Amino acid sequence: MTDLEIDLEKQLKAIREHKTDLSKLRTHKLQDPVPPAEIRERLGLSQDAFAALLNISVKTLRNWEQGQRSPQGPALALLRIIDRNPEVLFN
């Protein structure tokens, strides 16, 4: 076997070991998001005021609160932040 073949064989072995060793993988479970209405009410804000602070339309907020749509992506991340640190809205 050439040096190249030996090296390739070692690399393939390392790849196989890496693929099968799932015990070293870590997973994280995100909490279910708190409903936007609950966050808004806890802050004592109207739908108009809360929507303005989030830079979204009141219609979007109402759709979330009525369960017709769900916040996704960045909006969901922002709601999680506001839920844990409501002061970020007012800084």
PDB file of N, CA, C and O in Angstrom, chain B, residues numbered from 101:
ATOM      1  N   MET B 101       0.838  -1.190   0.000  1.00  0.00           N
ATOM      2  CA  MET B 101       0.000   0.000   0.000  1.00  0.00           C
ATOM      3  C   MET B 101       0.878   1.246   0.000  1.00  0.00           C
ATOM      4  O   MET B 101       1.906   1.304   0.675  1.00  0.00           O
ATOM      5  N   THR B 102       0.459   2.216  -0.753  1.00  0.00           N
ATOM      6  CA  THR B 102       1.205   3.472  -0.783  1.00  0.00           C
ATOM      7  C   THR B 102       0.822   4.323   0.420  1.00  0.00           C
ATOM      8  O   THR B 102      -0.160   4.055   1.112  1.00  0.00           O
ATOM      9  N   ASP B 103       1.624   5.350   0.645  1.00  0.00           N
ATOM     10  CA  ASP B 103       1.322   6.270   1.747  1.00  0.00           C
ATOM     11  C   ASP B 103      -0.038   6.928   1.555  1.00  0.00           C
ATOM     12  O   ASP B 103      -0.781   7.134   2.515  1.00  0.00           O
ATOM     13  N   LEU B 104      -0.352   7.254   0.317  1.00  0.00           N
ATOM     14  CA  LEU B 104      -1.642   7.878   0.017  1.00  0.00           C
ATOM     15  C   LEU B 104      -2.792   6.941   0.365  1.00  0.00           C
ATOM     16  O   LEU B 104      -3.779   7.365   0.966  1.00  0.00           O
ATOM     17  N   GLU B 105      -2.671   5.685  -0.004  1.00  0.00           N
ATOM     18  CA  GLU B 105      -3.725   4.710   0.293  1.00  0.00           C
ATOM     19  C   GLU B 105      -3.879   4.507   1.802  1.00  0.00           C
ATOM     20  O   GLU B 105      -4.996   4.384   2.305  1.00  0.00           O
ATOM     21  N   ILE B 106      -2.779   4.475   2.504  1.00  0.00           N
ATOM     22  CA  ILE B 106      -2.825   4.326   3.963  1.00  0.00           C
ATOM     23  C   ILE B 106      -3.515   5.534   4.587  1.00  0.00           C
ATOM     24  O   ILE B 106      -4.354   5.394   5.477  1.00  0.00           O
ATOM     25  N   ASP B 107      -3.152   6.718   4.111  1.00  0.00           N
ATOM     26  CA  ASP B 107      -3.765   7.944   4.625  1.00  0.00           C
ATOM     27  C   ASP B 107      -5.265   7.966   4.339  1.00  0.00           C
ATOM     28  O   ASP B 107      -6.062   8.313   5.210  1.00  0.00           O
ATOM     29  N   LEU B 108      -5.643   7.598   3.128  1.00  0.00           N
ATOM     30  CA  LEU B 108      -7.070   7.563   2.778  1.00  0.00           C
ATOM     31  C   LEU B 108      -7.826   6.557   3.636  1.00  0.00           C
ATOM     32  O   LEU B 108      -8.949   6.820   4.067  1.00  0.00           O
ATOM     33  N   GLU B 109      -7.220   5.427   3.878  1.00  0.00           N
ATOM     34  CA  GLU B 109      -7.858   4.405   4.704  1.00  0.00           C
ATOM     35  C   GLU B 109      -8.067   4.910   6.135  1.00  0.00           C
ATOM     36  O   GLU B 109      -9.113   4.666   6.735  1.00  0.00           O
ATOM     37  N   LYS B 110      -7.075   5.610   6.675  1.00  0.00           N
ATOM     38  CA  LYS B 110      -7.206   6.184   8.018  1.00  0.00           C
ATOM     39  C   LYS B 110      -8.330   7.221   8.063  1.00  0.00           C
ATOM     40  O   LYS B 110      -9.116   7.266   9.010  1.00  0.00           O
ATOM     41  N   GLN B 111      -8.388   8.044   7.025  1.00  0.00           N
ATOM     42  CA  GLN B 111      -9.431   9.064   6.984  1.00  0.00           C
ATOM     43  C   GLN B 111     -10.821   8.438   6.880  1.00  0.00           C
ATOM     44  O   GLN B 111     -11.759   8.896   7.534  1.00  0.00           O
ATOM     45  N   LEU B 112     -10.955   7.399   6.065  1.00  0.00           N
ATOM     46  CA  LEU B 112     -12.245   6.710   5.953  1.00  0.00           C
ATOM     47  C   LEU B 112     -12.649   6.078   7.282  1.00  0.00           C
ATOM     48  O   LEU B 112     -13.816   6.120   7.670  1.00  0.00           O
ATOM     49  N   LYS B 113     -11.683   5.497   7.967  1.00  0.00           N
ATOM     50  CA  LYS B 113     -11.964   4.898   9.273  1.00  0.00           C
ATOM     51  C   LYS B 113     -12.440   5.972  10.252  1.00  0.00           C
ATOM     52  O   LYS B 113     -13.394   5.754  10.998  1.00  0.00           O
ATOM     53  N   ALA B 114     -11.780   7.123  10.250  1.00  0.00           N
ATOM     54  CA  ALA B 114     -12.174   8.223  11.138  1.00  0.00           C
ATOM     55  C   ALA B 114     -13.581   8.707  10.813  1.00  0.00           C
ATOM     56  O   ALA B 114     -14.363   9.007  11.715  1.00  0.00           O
ATOM     57  N   ILE B 115     -13.903   8.783   9.531  1.00  0.00           N
ATOM     58  CA  ILE B 115     -15.250   9.205   9.120  1.00  0.00           C
ATOM     59  C   ILE B 115     -16.283   8.206   9.610  1.00  0.00           C
ATOM     60  O   ILE B 115     -17.322   8.596  10.143  1.00  0.00           O
ATOM     61  N   ARG B 116     -16.007   6.926   9.433  1.00  0.00           N
ATOM     62  CA  ARG B 116     -16.961   5.895   9.880  1.00  0.00           C
ATOM     63  C   ARG B 116     -17.168   5.954  11.396  1.00  0.00           C
ATOM     64  O   ARG B 116     -18.297   5.841  11.874  1.00  0.00           O
ATOM     65  N   GLU B 117     -16.099   6.128  12.138  1.00  0.00           N
ATOM     66  CA  GLU B 117     -16.210   6.216  13.597  1.00  0.00           C
ATOM     67  C   GLU B 117     -16.998   7.453  14.002  1.00  0.00           C
ATOM     68  O   GLU B 117     -17.812   7.406  14.925  1.00  0.00           O
ATOM     69  N   HIS B 118     -16.757   8.532  13.323  1.00  0.00           N
ATOM     70  CA  HIS B 118     -17.469   9.778  13.626  1.00  0.00           C
ATOM     71  C   HIS B 118     -18.957   9.625  13.339  1.00  0.00           C
ATOM     72  O   HIS B 118     -19.791  10.090  14.116  1.00  0.00           O
ATOM     73  N   LYS B 119     -19.290   8.984  12.240  1.00  0.00           N
ATOM     74  CA  LYS B 119     -20.691   8.830  11.858  1.00  0.00           C
ATOM     75  C   LYS B 119     -21.448   7.924  12.821  1.00  0.00           C
ATOM     76  O   LYS B 119     -22.636   8.142  13.061  1.00  0.00           O
ATOM     77  N   THR B 120     -20.801   6.935  13.365  1.00  0.00           N
ATOM     78  CA  THR B 120     -21.510   5.979  14.210  1.00  0.00           C
ATOM     79  C   THR B 120     -21.475   6.338  15.691  1.00  0.00           C
ATOM     80  O   THR B 120     -22.234   5.763  16.472  1.00  0.00           O
ATOM     81  N   ASP B 121     -20.632   7.255  16.093  1.00  0.00           N
ATOM     82  CA  ASP B 121     -20.532   7.605  17.504  1.00  0.00           C
ATOM     83  C   ASP B 121     -21.490   8.751  17.832  1.00  0.00           C
ATOM     84  O   ASP B 121     -21.081   9.907  17.935  1.00  0.00           O
ATOM     85  N   LEU B 122     -22.757   8.413  17.992  1.00  0.00           N
ATOM     86  CA  LEU B 122     -23.784   9.412  18.272  1.00  0.00           C
ATOM     87  C   LEU B 122     -23.814   9.826  19.740  1.00  0.00           C
ATOM     88  O   LEU B 122     -24.471  10.803  20.098  1.00  0.00           O
ATOM     89  N   SER B 123     -23.105   9.086  20.589  1.00  0.00           N
ATOM     90  CA  SER B 123     -23.136   9.393  22.019  1.00  0.00           C
ATOM     91  C   SER B 123     -22.504  10.749  22.335  1.00  0.00           C
ATOM     92  O   SER B 123     -22.775  11.326  23.388  1.00  0.00           O
ATOM     93  N   LYS B 124     -21.674  11.257  21.443  1.00  0.00           N
ATOM     94  CA  LYS B 124     -21.010  12.533  21.699  1.00  0.00           C
ATOM     95  C   LYS B 124     -21.826  13.726  21.222  1.00  0.00           C
ATOM     96  O   LYS B 124     -21.464  14.873  21.483  1.00  0.00           O
ATOM     97  N   LEU B 125     -22.921  13.462  20.527  1.00  0.00           N
ATOM     98  CA  LEU B 125     -23.747  14.553  20.030  1.00  0.00           C
ATOM     99  C   LEU B 125     -24.602  15.118  21.146  1.00  0.00           C
ATOM    100  O   LEU B 125     -25.115  14.382  21.989  1.00  0.00           O
ATOM    101  N   ARG B 126     -24.750  16.440  21.143  1.00  0.00           N
ATOM    102  CA  ARG B 126     -25.605  17.098  22.127  1.00  0.00           C
ATOM    103  C   ARG B 126     -26.828  17.649  21.420  1.00  0.00           C
ATOM    104  O   ARG B 126     -26.747  18.127  20.288  1.00  0.00           O
ATOM    105  N   THR B 127     -27.946  17.578  22.092  1.00  0.00           N
ATOM    106  CA  THR B 127     -29.167  18.163  21.549  1.00  0.00           C
ATOM    107  C   THR B 127     -29.713  19.175  22.540  1.00  0.00           C
ATOM    108  O   THR B 127     -29.469  19.086  23.743  1.00  0.00           O
ATOM    109  N   HIS B 128     -30.450  20.128  22.018  1.00  0.00           N
ATOM    110  CA  HIS B 128     -31.066  21.152  22.853  1.00  0.00           C
ATOM    111  C   HIS B 128     -32.532  21.240  22.475  1.00  0.00           C
ATOM    112  O   HIS B 128     -32.878  21.296  21.294  1.00  0.00           O
ATOM    113  N   LYS B 129     -33.374  21.251  23.463  1.00  0.00           N
ATOM    114  CA  LYS B 129     -34.812  21.371  23.229  1.00  0.00           C
ATOM    115  C   LYS B 129     -35.232  22.777  23.607  1.00  0.00           C
ATOM    116  O   LYS B 129     -35.027  23.216  24.738  1.00  0.00           O
ATOM    117  N   LEU B 130     -35.819  23.477  22.654  1.00  0.00           N
ATOM    118  CA  LEU B 130     -36.341  24.804  22.942  1.00  0.00           C
ATOM    119  C   LEU B 130     -37.705  24.673  23.589  1.00  0.00           C
ATOM    120  O   LEU B 130     -38.493  23.792  23.244  1.00  0.00           O
ATOM    121  N   GLN B 131     -37.969  25.552  24.520  1.00  0.00           N
ATOM    122  CA  GLN B 131     -39.283  25.555  25.152  1.00  0.00           C
ATOM    123  C   GLN B 131     -40.327  25.949  24.125  1.00  0.00           C
ATOM    124  O   GLN B 131     -40.042  26.669  23.168  1.00  0.00           O
ATOM    125  N   ASP B 132     -41.539  25.464  24.340  1.00  0.00           N
ATOM    126  CA  ASP B 132     -42.635  25.937  23.511  1.00  0.00           C
ATOM    127  C   ASP B 132     -42.787  27.426  23.756  1.00  0.00           C
ATOM    128  O   ASP B 132     -42.683  27.886  24.893  1.00  0.00           O
ATOM    129  N   PRO B 133     -43.032  28.176  22.704  1.00  0.00           N
ATOM    130  CA  PRO B 133     -43.134  29.625  22.881  1.00  0.00           C
ATOM    131  C   PRO B 133     -44.358  30.018  23.697  1.00  0.00           C
ATOM    132  O   PRO B 133     -45.415  29.392  23.614  1.00  0.00           O
ATOM    133  N   VAL B 134     -44.186  31.063  24.480  1.00  0.00           N
ATOM    134  CA  VAL B 134     -45.307  31.626  25.226  1.00  0.00           C
ATOM    135  C   VAL B 134     -46.192  32.347  24.216  1.00  0.00           C
ATOM    136  O   VAL B 134     -45.677  33.060  23.354  1.00  0.00           O
ATOM    137  N   PRO B 135     -47.504  32.180  24.299  1.00  0.00           N
ATOM    138  CA  PRO B 135     -48.388  32.859  23.347  1.00  0.00           C
ATOM    139  C   PRO B 135     -48.177  34.375  23.367  1.00  0.00           C
ATOM    140  O   PRO B 135     -48.057  34.972  24.437  1.00  0.00           O
ATOM    141  N   PRO B 136     -48.131  34.997  22.185  1.00  0.00           N
ATOM    142  CA  PRO B 136     -47.921  36.448  22.119  1.00  0.00           C
ATOM    143  C   PRO B 136     -48.914  37.239  22.968  1.00  0.00           C
ATOM    144  O   PRO B 136     -48.544  38.248  23.568  1.00  0.00           O
ATOM    145  N   ALA B 137     -50.167  36.794  23.025  1.00  0.00           N
ATOM    146  CA  ALA B 137     -51.171  37.511  23.818  1.00  0.00           C
ATOM    147  C   ALA B 137     -50.785  37.520  25.291  1.00  0.00           C
ATOM    148  O   ALA B 137     -50.980  38.517  25.986  1.00  0.00           O
ATOM    149  N   GLU B 138     -50.238  36.410  25.760  1.00  0.00           N
ATOM    150  CA  GLU B 138     -49.833  36.323  27.168  1.00  0.00           C
ATOM    151  C   GLU B 138     -48.687  37.294  27.459  1.00  0.00           C
ATOM    152  O   GLU B 138     -48.685  37.966  28.490  1.00  0.00           O
ATOM    153  N   ILE B 139     -47.731  37.364  26.562  1.00  0.00           N
ATOM    154  CA  ILE B 139     -46.615  38.304  26.737  1.00  0.00           C
ATOM    155  C   ILE B 139     -47.140  39.734  26.738  1.00  0.00           C
ATOM    156  O   ILE B 139     -46.793  40.532  27.608  1.00  0.00           O
ATOM    157  N   ARG B 140     -47.981  40.049  25.753  1.00  0.00           N
ATOM    158  CA  ARG B 140     -48.524  41.408  25.614  1.00  0.00           C
ATOM    159  C   ARG B 140     -49.312  41.813  26.848  1.00  0.00           C
ATOM    160  O   ARG B 140     -49.152  42.925  27.352  1.00  0.00           O
ATOM    161  N   GLU B 141     -50.163  40.918  27.337  1.00  0.00           N
ATOM    162  CA  GLU B 141     -50.990  41.227  28.508  1.00  0.00           C
ATOM    163  C   GLU B 141     -50.134  41.402  29.758  1.00  0.00           C
ATOM    164  O   GLU B 141     -50.405  42.272  30.584  1.00  0.00           O
ATOM    165  N   ARG B 142     -49.101  40.574  29.893  1.00  0.00           N
ATOM    166  CA  ARG B 142     -48.202  40.703  31.041  1.00  0.00           C
ATOM    167  C   ARG B 142     -47.511  42.067  31.042  1.00  0.00           C
ATOM    168  O   ARG B 142     -47.234  42.632  32.100  1.00  0.00           O
ATOM    169  N   LEU B 143     -47.239  42.587  29.843  1.00  0.00           N
ATOM    170  CA  LEU B 143     -46.600  43.897  29.727  1.00  0.00           C
ATOM    171  C   LEU B 143     -47.594  45.042  29.839  1.00  0.00           C
ATOM    172  O   LEU B 143     -47.201  46.205  29.930  1.00  0.00           O
ATOM    173  N   GLY B 144     -48.885  44.712  29.834  1.00  0.00           N
ATOM    174  CA  GLY B 144     -49.914  45.737  29.947  1.00  0.00           C
ATOM    175  C   GLY B 144     -50.032  46.611  28.709  1.00  0.00           C
ATOM    176  O   GLY B 144     -50.336  47.800  28.810  1.00  0.00           O
ATOM    177  N   LEU B 145     -49.792  46.025  27.540  1.00  0.00           N
ATOM    178  CA  LEU B 145     -49.827  46.789  26.295  1.00  0.00           C
ATOM    179  C   LEU B 145     -51.059  46.447  25.466  1.00  0.00           C
ATOM    180  O   LEU B 145     -51.564  45.325  25.510  1.00  0.00           O
ATOM    181  N   SER B 146     -51.525  47.420  24.719  1.00  0.00           N
ATOM    182  CA  SER B 146     -52.607  47.178  23.758  1.00  0.00           C
ATOM    183  C   SER B 146     -52.013  46.451  22.548  1.00  0.00           C
ATOM    184  O   SER B 146     -50.795  46.391  22.380  1.00  0.00           O
ATOM    185  N   GLN B 147     -52.888  45.906  21.718  1.00  0.00           N
ATOM    186  CA  GLN B 147     -52.409  45.268  20.493  1.00  0.00           C
ATOM    187  C   GLN B 147     -51.675  46.282  19.615  1.00  0.00           C
ATOM    188  O   GLN B 147     -50.634  45.970  19.037  1.00  0.00           O
ATOM    189  N   ASP B 148     -52.217  47.485  19.519  1.00  0.00           N
ATOM    190  CA  ASP B 148     -51.579  48.521  18.697  1.00  0.00           C
ATOM    191  C   ASP B 148     -50.164  48.826  19.190  1.00  0.00           C
ATOM    192  O   ASP B 148     -49.225  48.894  18.397  1.00  0.00           O
ATOM    193  N   ALA B 149     -50.022  49.007  20.496  1.00  0.00           N
ATOM    194  CA  ALA B 149     -48.718  49.364  21.059  1.00  0.00           C
ATOM    195  C   ALA B 149     -47.715  48.215  20.914  1.00  0.00           C
ATOM    196  O   ALA B 149     -46.560  48.437  20.550  1.00  0.00           O
ATOM    197  N   PHE B 150     -48.156  46.998  21.197  1.00  0.00           N
ATOM    198  CA  PHE B 150     -47.262  45.843  21.107  1.00  0.00           C
ATOM    199  C   PHE B 150     -46.822  45.614  19.662  1.00  0.00           C
ATOM    200  O   PHE B 150     -45.648  45.353  19.401  1.00  0.00           O
ATOM    201  N   ALA B 151     -47.761  45.711  18.730  1.00  0.00           N
ATOM    202  CA  ALA B 151     -47.428  45.547  17.311  1.00  0.00           C
ATOM    203  C   ALA B 151     -46.423  46.606  16.868  1.00  0.00           C
ATOM    204  O   ALA B 151     -45.489  46.309  16.122  1.00  0.00           O
ATOM    205  N   ALA B 152     -46.615  47.832  17.325  1.00  0.00           N
ATOM    206  CA  ALA B 152     -45.687  48.909  16.955  1.00  0.00           C
ATOM    207  C   ALA B 152     -44.283  48.632  17.492  1.00  0.00           C
ATOM    208  O   ALA B 152     -43.296  48.857  16.792  1.00  0.00           O
ATOM    209  N   LEU B 153     -44.189  48.145  18.728  1.00  0.00           N
ATOM    210  CA  LEU B 153     -42.882  47.836  19.308  1.00  0.00           C
ATOM    211  C   LEU B 153     -42.190  46.688  18.579  1.00  0.00           C
ATOM    212  O   LEU B 153     -40.963  46.654  18.481  1.00  0.00           O
ATOM    213  N   LEU B 154     -42.987  45.747  18.068  1.00  0.00           N
ATOM    214  CA  LEU B 154     -42.425  44.613  17.328  1.00  0.00           C
ATOM    215  C   LEU B 154     -42.190  44.940  15.857  1.00  0.00           C
ATOM    216  O   LEU B 154     -41.582  44.159  15.125  1.00  0.00           O
ATOM    217  N   ASN B 155     -42.682  46.110  15.435  1.00  0.00           N
ATOM    218  CA  ASN B 155     -42.586  46.532  14.036  1.00  0.00           C
ATOM    219  C   ASN B 155     -43.316  45.554  13.102  1.00  0.00           C
ATOM    220  O   ASN B 155     -42.820  45.191  12.036  1.00  0.00           O
ATOM    221  N   ILE B 156     -44.507  45.144  13.545  1.00  0.00           N
ATOM    222  CA  ILE B 156     -45.374  44.291  12.731  1.00  0.00           C
ATOM    223  C   ILE B 156     -46.740  44.952  12.655  1.00  0.00           C
ATOM    224  O   ILE B 156     -47.032  45.887  13.400  1.00  0.00           O
ATOM    225  N   SER B 157     -47.567  44.460  11.756  1.00  0.00           N
ATOM    226  CA  SER B 157     -48.917  45.019  11.655  1.00  0.00           C
ATOM    227  C   SER B 157     -49.797  44.459  12.769  1.00  0.00           C
ATOM    228  O   SER B 157     -49.550  43.372  13.292  1.00  0.00           O
ATOM    229  N   VAL B 158     -50.819  45.218  13.115  1.00  0.00           N
ATOM    230  CA  VAL B 158     -51.783  44.755  14.120  1.00  0.00           C
ATOM    231  C   VAL B 158     -52.473  43.497  13.606  1.00  0.00           C
ATOM    232  O   VAL B 158     -52.783  42.595  14.384  1.00  0.00           O
ATOM    233  N   LYS B 159     -52.712  43.435  12.310  1.00  0.00           N
ATOM    234  CA  LYS B 159     -53.355  42.254  11.714  1.00  0.00           C
ATOM    235  C   LYS B 159     -52.511  40.999  11.951  1.00  0.00           C
ATOM    236  O   LYS B 159     -53.047  39.941  12.284  1.00  0.00           O
ATOM    237  N   THR B 160     -51.204  41.118  11.781  1.00  0.00           N
ATOM    238  CA  THR B 160     -50.315  39.980  12.034  1.00  0.00           C
ATOM    239  C   THR B 160     -50.401  39.548  13.489  1.00  0.00           C
ATOM    240  O   THR B 160     -50.509  38.357  13.782  1.00  0.00           O
ATOM    241  N   LEU B 161     -50.352  40.512  14.398  1.00  0.00           N
ATOM    242  CA  LEU B 161     -50.448  40.194  15.824  1.00  0.00           C
ATOM    243  C   LEU B 161     -51.775  39.514  16.135  1.00  0.00           C
ATOM    244  O   LEU B 161     -51.809  38.526  16.869  1.00  0.00           O
ATOM    245  N   ARG B 162     -52.852  40.027  15.593  1.00  0.00           N
ATOM    246  CA  ARG B 162     -54.168  39.412  15.827  1.00  0.00           C
ATOM    247  C   ARG B 162     -54.207  37.984  15.295  1.00  0.00           C
ATOM    248  O   ARG B 162     -54.752  37.093  15.946  1.00  0.00           O
ATOM    249  N   ASN B 163     -53.636  37.766  14.126  1.00  0.00           N
ATOM    250  CA  ASN B 163     -53.592  36.406  13.576  1.00  0.00           C
ATOM    251  C   ASN B 163     -52.835  35.460  14.501  1.00  0.00           C
ATOM    252  O   ASN B 163     -53.238  34.312  14.687  1.00  0.00           O
ATOM    253  N   TRP B 164     -51.736  35.944  15.080  1.00  0.00           N
ATOM    254  CA  TRP B 164     -50.996  35.120  16.034  1.00  0.00           C
ATOM    255  C   TRP B 164     -51.842  34.838  17.263  1.00  0.00           C
ATOM    256  O   TRP B 164     -51.935  33.697  17.715  1.00  0.00           O
ATOM    257  N   GLU B 165     -52.455  35.875  17.797  1.00  0.00           N
ATOM    258  CA  GLU B 165     -53.206  35.727  19.043  1.00  0.00           C
ATOM    259  C   GLU B 165     -54.447  34.860  18.864  1.00  0.00           C
ATOM    260  O   GLU B 165     -54.866  34.183  19.802  1.00  0.00           O
ATOM    261  N   GLN B 166     -55.033  34.871  17.684  1.00  0.00           N
ATOM    262  CA  GLN B 166     -56.235  34.076  17.425  1.00  0.00           C
ATOM    263  C   GLN B 166     -55.897  32.671  16.933  1.00  0.00           C
ATOM    264  O   GLN B 166     -56.796  31.872  16.672  1.00  0.00           O
ATOM    265  N   GLY B 167     -54.615  32.369  16.806  1.00  0.00           N
ATOM    266  CA  GLY B 167     -54.201  31.037  16.387  1.00  0.00           C
ATOM    267  C   GLY B 167     -54.343  30.773  14.901  1.00  0.00           C
ATOM    268  O   GLY B 167     -54.223  29.630  14.462  1.00  0.00           O
ATOM    269  N   GLN B 168     -54.596  31.812  14.123  1.00  0.00           N
ATOM    270  CA  GLN B 168     -54.729  31.623  12.680  1.00  0.00           C
ATOM    271  C   GLN B 168     -53.365  31.464  12.013  1.00  0.00           C
ATOM    272  O   GLN B 168     -53.245  30.826  10.967  1.00  0.00           O
ATOM    273  N   ARG B 169     -52.357  32.043  12.620  1.00  0.00           N
ATOM    274  CA  ARG B 169     -50.981  31.923  12.143  1.00  0.00           C
ATOM    275  C   ARG B 169     -50.081  31.823  13.369  1.00  0.00           C
ATOM    276  O   ARG B 169     -50.497  32.116  14.490  1.00  0.00           O
ATOM    277  N   SER B 170     -48.853  31.408  13.135  1.00  0.00           N
ATOM    278  CA  SER B 170     -47.881  31.314  14.230  1.00  0.00           C
ATOM    279  C   SER B 170     -46.648  32.122  13.877  1.00  0.00           C
ATOM    280  O   SER B 170     -46.233  32.149  12.718  1.00  0.00           O
ATOM    281  N   PRO B 171     -46.061  32.780  14.862  1.00  0.00           N
ATOM    282  CA  PRO B 171     -44.814  33.493  14.582  1.00  0.00           C
ATOM    283  C   PRO B 171     -43.741  32.495  14.144  1.00  0.00           C
ATOM    284  O   PRO B 171     -43.663  31.383  14.666  1.00  0.00           O
ATOM    285  N   GLN B 172     -42.927  32.902  13.193  1.00  0.00           N
ATOM    286  CA  GLN B 172     -41.884  32.026  12.660  1.00  0.00           C
ATOM    287  C   GLN B 172     -40.541  32.752  12.683  1.00  0.00           C
ATOM    288  O   GLN B 172     -40.492  33.980  12.750  1.00  0.00           O
ATOM    289  N   GLY B 173     -39.484  32.007  12.628  1.00  0.00           N
ATOM    290  CA  GLY B 173     -38.134  32.536  12.448  1.00  0.00           C
ATOM    291  C   GLY B 173     -37.768  33.658  13.403  1.00  0.00           C
ATOM    292  O   GLY B 173     -37.862  33.500  14.621  1.00  0.00           O
ATOM    293  N   PRO B 174     -37.347  34.803  12.845  1.00  0.00           N
ATOM    294  CA  PRO B 174     -36.895  35.916  13.678  1.00  0.00           C
ATOM    295  C   PRO B 174     -37.974  36.432  14.632  1.00  0.00           C
ATOM    296  O   PRO B 174     -37.667  36.831  15.756  1.00  0.00           O
ATOM    297  N   ALA B 175     -39.226  36.427  14.195  1.00  0.00           N
ATOM    298  CA  ALA B 175     -40.305  36.905  15.071  1.00  0.00           C
ATOM    299  C   ALA B 175     -40.438  36.003  16.294  1.00  0.00           C
ATOM    300  O   ALA B 175     -40.629  36.486  17.409  1.00  0.00           O
ATOM    301  N   LEU B 176     -40.336  34.709  16.085  1.00  0.00           N
ATOM    302  CA  LEU B 176     -40.419  33.763  17.193  1.00  0.00           C
ATOM    303  C   LEU B 176     -39.236  33.952  18.146  1.00  0.00           C
ATOM    304  O   LEU B 176     -39.403  33.925  19.365  1.00  0.00           O
ATOM    305  N   ALA B 177     -38.049  34.143  17.585  1.00  0.00           N
ATOM    306  CA  ALA B 177     -36.868  34.385  18.420  1.00  0.00           C
ATOM    307  C   ALA B 177     -37.035  35.666  19.233  1.00  0.00           C
ATOM    308  O   ALA B 177     -36.699  35.702  20.417  1.00  0.00           O
ATOM    309  N   LEU B 178     -37.554  36.713  18.599  1.00  0.00           N
ATOM    310  CA  LEU B 178     -37.769  37.977  19.302  1.00  0.00           C
ATOM    311  C   LEU B 178     -38.773  37.808  20.438  1.00  0.00           C
ATOM    312  O   LEU B 178     -38.570  38.347  21.526  1.00  0.00           O
ATOM    313  N   LEU B 179     -39.844  37.072  20.200  1.00  0.00           N
ATOM    314  CA  LEU B 179     -40.841  36.846  21.252  1.00  0.00           C
ATOM    315  C   LEU B 179     -40.235  36.077  22.426  1.00  0.00           C
ATOM    316  O   LEU B 179     -40.559  36.353  23.582  1.00  0.00           O
ATOM    317  N   ARG B 180     -39.363  35.120  22.136  1.00  0.00           N
ATOM    318  CA  ARG B 180     -38.700  34.377  23.218  1.00  0.00           C
ATOM    319  C   ARG B 180     -37.821  35.308  24.050  1.00  0.00           C
ATOM    320  O   ARG B 180     -37.780  35.210  25.276  1.00  0.00           O
ATOM    321  N   ILE B 181     -37.123  36.206  23.369  1.00  0.00           N
ATOM    322  CA  ILE B 181     -36.269  37.167  24.081  1.00  0.00           C
ATOM    323  C   ILE B 181     -37.120  38.086  24.948  1.00  0.00           C
ATOM    324  O   ILE B 181     -36.799  38.321  26.113  1.00  0.00           O
ATOM    325  N   ILE B 182     -38.200  38.602  24.382  1.00  0.00           N
ATOM    326  CA  ILE B 182     -39.084  39.512  25.121  1.00  0.00           C
ATOM    327  C   ILE B 182     -39.707  38.798  26.314  1.00  0.00           C
ATOM    328  O   ILE B 182     -39.874  39.392  27.379  1.00  0.00           O
ATOM    329  N   ASP B 183     -40.050  37.526  26.138  1.00  0.00           N
ATOM    330  CA  ASP B 183     -40.643  36.761  27.231  1.00  0.00           C
ATOM    331  C   ASP B 183     -39.679  36.676  28.411  1.00  0.00           C
ATOM    332  O   ASP B 183     -40.097  36.787  29.563  1.00  0.00           O
ATOM    333  N   ARG B 184     -38.400  36.480  28.131  1.00  0.00           N
ATOM    334  CA  ARG B 184     -37.408  36.334  29.198  1.00  0.00           C
ATOM    335  C   ARG B 184     -36.878  37.670  29.706  1.00  0.00           C
ATOM    336  O   ARG B 184     -36.523  37.802  30.877  1.00  0.00           O
ATOM    337  N   ASN B 185     -36.828  38.660  28.815  1.00  0.00           N
ATOM    338  CA  ASN B 185     -36.242  39.962  29.161  1.00  0.00           C
ATOM    339  C   ASN B 185     -37.112  41.082  28.606  1.00  0.00           C
ATOM    340  O   ASN B 185     -36.725  41.730  27.634  1.00  0.00           O
ATOM    341  N   PRO B 186     -38.270  41.323  29.194  1.00  0.00           N
ATOM    342  CA  PRO B 186     -39.195  42.308  28.629  1.00  0.00           C
ATOM    343  C   PRO B 186     -38.628  43.720  28.544  1.00  0.00           C
ATOM    344  O   PRO B 186     -39.114  44.537  27.761  1.00  0.00           O
ATOM    345  N   GLU B 187     -37.613  44.010  29.335  1.00  0.00           N
ATOM    346  CA  GLU B 187     -37.045  45.360  29.319  1.00  0.00           C
ATOM    347  C   GLU B 187     -36.405  45.708  27.976  1.00  0.00           C
ATOM    348  O   GLU B 187     -36.210  46.888  27.682  1.00  0.00           O
ATOM    349  N   VAL B 188     -36.074  44.706  27.150  1.00  0.00           N
ATOM    350  CA  VAL B 188     -35.453  45.007  25.855  1.00  0.00           C
ATOM    351  C   VAL B 188     -36.378  45.816  24.948  1.00  0.00           C
ATOM    352  O   VAL B 188     -35.912  46.518  24.051  1.00  0.00           O
ATOM    353  N   LEU B 189     -37.672  45.720  25.180  1.00  0.00           N
ATOM    354  CA  LEU B 189     -38.622  46.481  24.362  1.00  0.00           C
ATOM    355  C   LEU B 189     -38.547  47.971  24.634  1.00  0.00           C
ATOM    356  O   LEU B 189     -38.891  48.782  23.774  1.00  0.00           O
ATOM    357  N   PHE B 190     -38.107  48.328  25.806  1.00  0.00           N
ATOM    358  CA  PHE B 190     -38.192  49.721  26.224  1.00  0.00           C
ATOM    359  C   PHE B 190     -36.834  50.415  26.301  1.00  0.00           C
ATOM    360  O   PHE B 190     -36.752  51.549  26.772  1.00  0.00           O
ATOM    361  N   ASN B 191     -35.780  49.761  25.852  1.00  0.00           N
ATOM    362  CA  ASN B 191     -34.435  50.373  25.870  1.00  0.00           C
ATOM    363  C   ASN B 191     -34.185  51.145  24.602  1.00  0.00           C
ATOM    364  O   ASN B 191     -33.114  51.727  24.434  1.00  0.00           O
TER     365      ASN B 191
END
